[in-house]
Amino acid sequence: MLIGTRMSPPVRIIEWGLKWKGVEYEYVEEDLFNKSQLLLKHNPVYQKVPVLVHNGKAIAESVIILEYIDETWKERPIMPNDPYERAMARFWAKYVSTECMPAIWSVFIKQGKEHEDAMVSAMECLKTLEEQLKGKRFFGGKTAGFTDISLGWIANMVEILTEITELSMIDKENFPLLSSWIENFSNLPQIKGSFPPQDKMVLKYRALRQALFASESTK
C-alpha cells in the first residue's frame, strides 16, 4: 500500500520505482490538511507522505523507500552494482533532496531579497547537476537508474513553477544537458504519461503560492 497525494513530487518517485519493478500496489490518497489515522499510524514521526506499507510494516521518506523497493524486488535493479557507484547514487539523491528541492521551492514561495537568494541557490544546484551529466545520457550513465528516479520530479515541477512564476529556470541555452535529460527521462516507458495533469498542477500551486503570500503580508 502506498499512502500519498497525487500532486506530491516525492510520491511520484515511489510510484516510478514500483512501476519500474512491475509491482502492483494499492494507492491511498491522503489529505494533508486533514490527516487520516492511517497516515498518523504509519508515519507518526513526520506525518508526511509518501509512506509505503509492505507486509504490515511502514517505510517513510522517498529515497529510503526507493532503496527498499530495489532491495525487496530484485528484478530490473535501480541501483548500480558497483559499490562506489551505489554510494554516488545515494550521494546525489541526498544532494537533490536536501539542497536542490528546498532551493527551488524557496524560489516559488519567497519574495524580495529571500527570493533573490533562493534563485542564486537554485541556479547553483542546477549548474552542479548539469556538470554531472557531461558525457552521459542519464545520471546513471547510458541507462536511467536510482539518481534519475530520485530527481525525476524536476522534469515536471520546474516546468510548472516556471509557468506560475514566469521565471525560466531550465532552458536549452543555459542548461542543454539538463534539458536533454528531461526529455529523455520523460519519454521512458515507465515515466511517460505518469505526471499529473499540468493544468491542475498549475491551479493548485498557484493557489498555494497566493495563500502563502497573503499569509506573509498579514504578519
GIRA-V790403 format. One record per backbone hydrogen bond with DSSP energy under -0.5 kcal/mol. NH is the residue of the N-H (numbers start at 1). CO is the residue of the C=O. E is the energy in kcal/mol with one decimal. If there is no record, write none. Layout:
# GIRA-V790403
<<NH	CO	E> <NH	CO	E>>
This chain:
# GIRA-V790403
<<2	26	-3.2> <3	1	-0.5> <3	51	-2.9> <4	2	-0.5> <4	28	-2.3> <8	5	-1.7> <9	7	-0.5> <12	8	-1.5> <13	9	-1.5> <14	10	-1.3> <15	11	-2.2> <16	12	-2.8> <17	13	-2.1> <18	14	-2.5> <19	15	-2.4> <20	16	-2.9> <21	17	-1.5> <22	18	-0.7> <22	19	-0.7> <23	18	-2.7> <28	2	-3.0> <29	27	-0.5> <30	4	-3.1> <32	30	-0.7> <34	31	-1.4> <40	36	-2.1> <41	37	-2.2> <42	38	-2.0> <43	39	-2.5> <47	43	-1.7> <50	3	-0.6> <51	3	-1.7> <52	59	-2.6> <53	1	-3.2> <53	51	-0.5> <54	52	-0.6> <54	57	-2.9> <57	54	-1.9> <59	52	-2.6> <61	50	-0.9> <65	61	-2.7> <66	62	-2.7> <67	63	-1.9> <68	64	-2.1> <69	65	-2.7> <70	66	-1.9> <71	67	-2.0> <72	68	-2.1> <73	69	-2.5> <74	72	-0.7> <86	82	-2.3> <87	83	-2.2> <88	84	-2.4> <89	85	-2.1> <90	86	-2.1> <91	87	-2.4> <92	88	-2.6> <93	89	-1.9> <94	90	-2.4> <95	91	-2.6> <96	92	-2.3> <97	93	-1.9> <98	94	-2.7> <99	95	-2.4> <100	95	-1.3> <101	96	-3.0> <103	99	-1.5> <104	100	-2.8> <105	101	-2.3> <106	102	-2.2> <107	103	-1.6> <108	104	-1.2> <109	105	-1.7> <110	106	-2.2> <114	111	-1.0> <115	111	-0.8> <116	112	-2.0> <117	113	-2.5> <118	114	-2.2> <119	115	-2.2> <120	116	-1.8> <121	117	-2.0> <122	118	-2.7> <123	119	-2.4> <124	120	-1.9> <125	121	-2.0> <126	122	-2.4> <127	123	-2.4> <128	124	-2.1> <129	125	-2.2> <130	126	-2.4> <131	127	-2.1> <132	128	-1.4> <133	129	-0.8> <133	130	-1.0> <134	131	-1.3> <136	133	-2.5> <137	141	-0.7> <138	141	-2.6> <141	138	-1.6> <146	78	-1.8> <149	145	-2.5> <150	146	-2.4> <151	147	-1.8> <152	149	-1.0> <154	151	-1.7> <155	152	-1.4> <156	153	-1.2> <157	153	-3.2> <158	154	-1.2> <160	156	-1.7> <161	157	-3.0> <162	158	-2.2> <163	159	-1.9> <164	160	-1.7> <165	161	-2.8> <166	162	-2.2> <168	166	-0.5> <169	167	-0.7> <171	169	-0.5> <175	171	-2.8> <179	175	-2.4> <180	176	-2.0> <181	177	-2.5> <182	178	-2.6> <183	179	-1.7> <184	180	-2.7> <185	181	-3.3> <186	182	-2.4> <187	183	-1.2> <188	185	-1.6> <191	188	-1.5> <192	188	-3.2> <194	191	-2.4> <201	197	-2.1> <202	198	-2.8> <203	199	-2.0> <204	200	-2.4> <205	201	-2.7> <206	202	-2.3> <207	203	-2.0> <208	204	-2.1> <209	205	-2.3> <210	206	-2.3> <211	207	-2.2> <212	208	-2.2> <213	209	-2.5> <214	210	-2.4> <215	211	-2.1> <216	212	-2.2> <217	213	-2.0> <218	214	-0.9> <218	215	-0.5> <219	216	-1.1>>
